[in-house]
């Protein structure tokens, strides 16, 4: 498997795993707030799907400075989006959105891909 494809799979899987972990921490439909499945769908649509474009860019620009800068820019953009456009949608559940935005997936994906055994590109 090519290293770029592996990197992209790690990047996207890391994001899906993080979304699932955050959604698992949601209440189970008791009380006020979204259920775990609702939080999962909200995070998937609002945080993970928009990151596909970032992942496609980062897989071609895997230098540390580019990865750190793009992770910071993406996190800042998602936090700003969560605090403005998505505020009515998330209302009390913005707290579920912010940790997703702050996860430095490009940097973590690069670290995991470097530890993966196999030929280097």
C-alpha positions, 0 to 999 in steps of 0.5 A: 500500500502506498504511504500516501494512501495509508496516511489518508486512511489513518487520518480519516480513521483517526477522525472517525474514531474521535467522533465516535469516542466523543459521541459515546460520552453523550447522555443516553437520551435522558434529560436535556441534550442530544443523544449519542447517535445525534451527537455522532451525526452532528459531529460527522456532518459538521466536523469530519466531512469538512475535514476531507478537503484538509486531509486531501491537502495535508497528504500532499504537504506532509512537512511538519510546519505545513501540518502544524499550520494547517491543523491550527488553521482548521481548528481555529476555523471549526471553533469559529464556525462552532461559536457562530453558524452552528451555535443554534444547532448545537446550543448546549452541545457545542462542547462536543464540537470543540474537542473534535476541532482541536484534535491535531489530526495531521500531526497525529497521522504523520506520527502514526504513519512514520511508526507503521512498518514498511517501505518509506516514500 
